Amino acid sequence: MEKRTYIEAEDKLVVETIYDAATTVEVNARRRQVAPKQFTTGGKSLVHVASLPMEHLIALENSGYDLMSADPDERRRALVYIQNHEPAWMTVNGKPFASFRPKWV
């Protein structure tokens, strides 16, 4: 649910996204307890590293982080933000998302 409030004195529109994330946070905590200590076993592999409700995607977008962007750099920026500032959404321990992508010349 979104709640919009206009503060006339500051000429500011405040958008709040209200949702209950307790269940998702509890499930993520259980998944972190049984998560593997390393993300790959020598080659490339896919690992489920985060879980968050759709309402939180809206809240992130309102904060300036677009996880559903077509731009891969913007998605990476949002994932690194979640990893560093909102670890409750992570389902693994550690830092699976790199803040930069190496460029091969």
Phi and psi in degrees as GROMACS dihedral restraints (atoms count N, CA, C in turn):
[ dihedral_restraints ]
;  ai    aj    ak    al  type     phi  dphi    fc
    3     4     5     6     1  -105.2    20    10
    4     5     6     7     1   135.3    20    10
    6     7     8     9     1  -119.5    20    10
    7     8     9    10     1   123.0    20    10
    9    10    11    12     1  -109.6    20    10
   10    11    12    13     1   131.1    20    10
   12    13    14    15     1  -130.2    20    10
   13    14    15    16     1   130.1    20    10
   15    16    17    18     1  -100.8    20    10
   16    17    18    19     1   124.0    20    10
   18    19    20    21     1  -101.1    20    10
   19    20    21    22     1   103.6    20    10
   21    22    23    24     1   -66.4    20    10
   22    23    24    25     1   -38.4    20    10
   24    25    26    27     1   -60.7    20    10
   25    26    27    28     1   -34.6    20    10
   27    28    29    30     1  -102.7    20    10
   28    29    30    31     1    -1.2    20    10
   30    31    32    33     1    51.0    20    10
   31    32    33    34     1    52.5    20    10
   33    34    35    36     1  -130.3    20    10
   34    35    36    37     1   137.9    20    10
   36    37    38    39     1  -104.2    20    10
   37    38    39    40     1   121.3    20    10
   39    40    41    42     1  -106.4    20    10
   40    41    42    43     1   125.7    20    10
   42    43    44    45     1  -112.2    20    10
   43    44    45    46     1   120.0    20    10
   45    46    47    48     1  -110.7    20    10
   46    47    48    49     1   134.0    20    10
   48    49    50    51     1  -105.0    20    10
   49    50    51    52     1   119.4    20    10
   51    52    53    54     1  -111.8    20    10
   52    53    54    55     1   125.9    20    10
   54    55    56    57     1  -159.2    20    10
   55    56    57    58     1   162.7    20    10
   57    58    59    60     1  -101.7    20    10
   58    59    60    61     1   113.5    20    10
   60    61    62    63     1  -108.7    20    10
   61    62    63    64     1     8.9    20    10
   63    64    65    66     1   -58.4    20    10
   64    65    66    67     1   -43.5    20    10
   66    67    68    69     1   -63.7    20    10
   67    68    69    70     1   -45.4    20    10
   69    70    71    72     1   -63.4    20    10
   70    71    72    73     1   -41.0    20    10
   72    73    74    75     1   -65.0    20    10
   73    74    75    76     1   -40.4    20    10
   75    76    77    78     1   -65.3    20    10
   76    77    78    79     1   -43.7    20    10
   78    79    80    81     1   -63.7    20    10
   79    80    81    82     1   -42.0    20    10
   81    82    83    84     1   -62.9    20    10
   82    83    84    85     1   -38.7    20    10
   84    85    86    87     1   -63.6    20    10
   85    86    87    88     1   -41.4    20    10
   87    88    89    90     1   -64.4    20    10
   88    89    90    91     1   -40.8    20    10
   90    91    92    93     1   -65.8    20    10
   91    92    93    94     1   -36.4    20    10
   93    94    95    96     1   -63.9    20    10
   94    95    96    97     1   -34.6    20    10
   96    97    98    99     1   -65.6    20    10
   97    98    99   100     1   -32.2    20    10
   99   100   101   102     1  -105.4    20    10
  100   101   102   103     1     6.3    20    10
  102   103   104   105     1   -69.1    20    10
  103   104   105   106     1   147.0    20    10
  105   106   107   108     1   -65.9    20    10
  106   107   108   109     1   152.9    20    10
  108   109   110   111     1   -77.0    20    10
  109   110   111   112     1   -23.5    20    10
  111   112   113   114     1  -122.9    20    10
  112   113   114   115     1   154.9    20    10
  114   115   116   117     1   -90.1    20    10
  115   116   117   118     1   -25.6    20    10
  117   118   119   120     1  -132.1    20    10
  118   119   120   121     1   163.8    20    10
  120   121   122   123     1  -117.8    20    10
  121   122   123   124     1    42.9    20    10
  123   124   125   126     1   111.7    20    10
  124   125   126   127     1   -42.9    20    10
  126   127   128   129     1  -111.0    20    10
  127   128   129   130     1  -167.0    20    10
  129   130   131   132     1   -81.1    20    10
  130   131   132   133     1   142.3    20    10
  132   133   134   135     1  -151.3    20    10
  133   134   135   136     1   157.4    20    10
  135   136   137   138     1   -99.6    20    10
  136   137   138   139     1   134.4    20    10
  138   139   140   141     1  -133.6    20    10
  139   140   141   142     1   136.7    20    10
  141   142   143   144     1   -74.5    20    10
  142   143   144   145     1   110.3    20    10
  144   145   146   147     1  -112.1    20    10
  145   146   147   148     1   -13.1    20    10
  147   148   149   150     1  -153.7    20    10
  148   149   150   151     1   151.5    20    10
  150   151   152   153     1  -145.2    20    10
  151   152   153   154     1   124.5    20    10
  153   154   155   156     1  -146.9    20    10
  154   155   156   157     1   150.1    20    10
  156   157   158   159     1   -74.2    20    10
  157   158   159   160     1   158.2    20    10
  159   160   161   162     1   -58.0    20    10
  160   161   162   163     1   -33.9    20    10
  162   163   164   165     1   -61.1    20    10
  163   164   165   166     1   -33.3    20    10
  165   166   167   168     1   -72.6    20    10
  166   167   168   169     1   -29.5    20    10
  168   169   170   171     1   -61.3    20    10
  169   170   171   172     1   -39.5    20    10
  171   172   173   174     1   -66.3    20    10
  172   173   174   175     1   -43.1    20    10
  174   175   176   177     1   -62.6    20    10
  175   176   177   178     1   -40.5    20    10
  177   178   179   180     1   -63.3    20    10
  178   179   180   181     1   -42.9    20    10
  180   181   182   183     1   -63.3    20    10
  181   182   183   184     1   -38.7    20    10
  183   184   185   186     1   -66.4    20    10
  184   185   186   187     1   -23.7    20    10
  186   187   188   189     1   -88.8    20    10
  187   188   189   190     1    -4.9    20    10
  189   190   191   192     1   102.4    20    10
  190   191   192   193     1    13.3    20    10
  192   193   194   195     1  -120.9    20    10
  193   194   195   196     1   111.7    20    10
  195   196   197   198     1  -103.3    20    10
  196   197   198   199     1    96.2    20    10
  198   199   200   201     1   -71.0    20    10
  199   200   201   202     1   -21.2    20    10
  201   202   203   204     1   -99.4    20    10
  202   203   204   205     1    15.9    20    10
  204   205   206   207     1   -67.3    20    10
  205   206   207   208     1   152.0    20    10
  207   208   209   210     1   -77.2    20    10
  208   209   210   211     1   -17.8    20    10
  210   211   212   213     1   -82.3    20    10
  211   212   213   214     1   117.9    20    10
  213   214   215   216     1   -63.2    20    10
  214   215   216   217     1   -30.0    20    10
  216   217   218   219     1   -68.7    20    10
  217   218   219   220     1   -36.4    20    10
  219   220   221   222     1   -68.4    20    10
  220   221   222   223     1   -40.2    20    10
  222   223   224   225     1   -62.4    20    10
  223   224   225   226     1   -43.3    20    10
  225   226   227   228     1   -61.9    20    10
  226   227   228   229     1   -41.5    20    10
  228   229   230   231     1   -61.0    20    10
  229   230   231   232     1   -41.2    20    10
  231   232   233   234     1   -67.0    20    10
  232   233   234   235     1   -41.7    20    10
  234   235   236   237     1   -65.1    20    10
  235   236   237   238     1   -40.5    20    10
  237   238   239   240     1   -66.0    20    10
  238   239   240   241     1   -36.9    20    10
  240   241   242   243     1   -61.9    20    10
  241   242   243   244     1   -46.4    20    10
  243   244   245   246     1   -61.8    20    10
  244   245   246   247     1   -45.0    20    10
  246   247   248   249     1   -60.5    20    10
  247   248   249   250     1   -40.9    20    10
  249   250   251   252     1   -86.9    20    10
  250   251   252   253     1   -31.8    20    10
  252   253   254   255     1  -114.6    20    10
  253   254   255   256     1   -16.8    20    10
  255   256   257   258     1  -135.6    20    10
  256   257   258   259     1    63.2    20    10
  258   259   260   261     1   -65.8    20    10
  259   260   261   262     1   -12.3    20    10
  261   262   263   264     1   -64.2    20    10
  262   263   264   265     1   -22.4    20    10
  264   265   266   267     1   -83.6    20    10
  265   266   267   268     1   -12.3    20    10
  267   268   269   270     1   -78.5    20    10
  268   269   270   271     1   142.7    20    10
  270   271   272   273     1  -105.7    20    10
  271   272   273   274     1     1.5    20    10
  273   274   275   276     1  -131.0    20    10
  274   275   276   277     1   160.1    20    10
  276   277   278   279     1   -87.1    20    10
  277   278   279   280     1   155.2    20    10
  279   280   281   282     1    96.0    20    10
  280   281   282   283     1  -164.9    20    10
  282   283   284   285     1  -129.2    20    10
  283   284   285   286     1    90.4    20    10
  285   286   287   288     1   -76.8    20    10
  286   287   288   289     1   -16.8    20    10
  288   289   290   291     1  -101.5    20    10
  289   290   291   292     1   127.1    20    10
  291   292   293   294     1   -84.2    20    10
  292   293   294   295     1   143.6    20    10
  294   295   296   297     1   -80.8    20    10
  295   296   297   298     1    -8.0    20    10
  297   298   299   300     1  -141.9    20    10
  298   299   300   301     1   161.9    20    10
  300   301   302   303     1  -117.8    20    10
  301   302   303   304     1   124.4    20    10
  303   304   305   306     1   -64.0    20    10
  304   305   306   307     1   136.9    20    10
  306   307   308   309     1  -101.2    20    10
  307   308   309   310     1   122.5    20    10
  309   310   311   312     1   -93.8    20    10
  310   311   312   313     1   129.6    20    10
